[in-house]
Amino acid sequence: MNNYANLLSDQGRLDEAEPLYKEALEGFREMLGARHKDTLNSMNNDANLLKQQGLRRGAQLGGAARGALLNCLLYYDDELTRGGGGSN
């Protein structure tokens, strides 16, 4: 679903991609957790879509970007602490 949303986004079909990105993000969160790299990638895709759409809802975009950044930092901190190096 996330890949199909990426395709739609690349084609400029942003309004069609948006619900797919959101559904994929919720699925990743539910199945993998908020700190999983696939969930973080999906959060990034959603934030990029909002940026592409030119939305000026700073709180919404800012919140998505801050959440993705925080979870990335936590993910990589956990990986480094376990000795995984963040490469998984």
N, C-alpha and C positions, 0 to 999 in steps of 0.2 A: 504494500500500500504506500509506504514511504517512497519507494522508487517511482511508482506511478505519479505520485504528487510531485516528485522532482521533475519528471518528464513534462507534466502539465505546466509547471512553473517555468521551465526552460522554454516552453512554447509561448509563454506570455499569458497563459490561461490561469491567472492567479486566483480568480474567484472560485474556480473549480478545484484548484489545488488546496485551498485553505481548509475545507472540512476534512480532507484526507490527511493532511499534516496533523491536524488536531486529534483525529481518531487514532492515528499511528502513535502519537505521543502518549495518549492515554493508555493505549495497549502496552507500550513499552514500560510505562510507569507501573502498571498493574502487574505485568508478568516478570519484569526484570528489576524493578526498583528505580528510584530517582537518581542513583549514582552510577548506574551502568552506562558504559560508553555508548551503547546504541540509543539509550534514552537521552543522553546528553546531545548526541548528534541530531536526534529528532527535535529537541528543544532549539538547537541552533538553526535547523531548517525552518522552524516556525517563526523564530525571530527574524530570519532573513526574509521570509515572505512578507512579514509586516513591514519591513524596511522597503522592500520592492514595491509594495502597494502604496508607499508614500504616506502611510498613516501618521498623523501628527499627534497621536495619543501617546505622549511621552511616557506617561506612567505605565501604560501597557507594554510598550516596547522596552522601556527601561527595566521594568520588572522581569520580563522574560530574559533579557540579556543578563541582568544581575543574578537571576536564579541559575541560568546556565553556567555562568562564570563560577559562582559559589560551588555548585555541584562538581564542576570540573576540578576545582582546587581540592575539594574533599576527596574526589576519586583518586587523583594523582598522589595526594598525601597518603591515602590508605595504601596505594600500590607501592610507594616508596618505603613506607613503614614495613610492609610485608616483604620487601626486597624484590617486588615484581617489576619495578622500573617504569610502570605505566604503559607498557607496550602491548598489553592484552587487548 
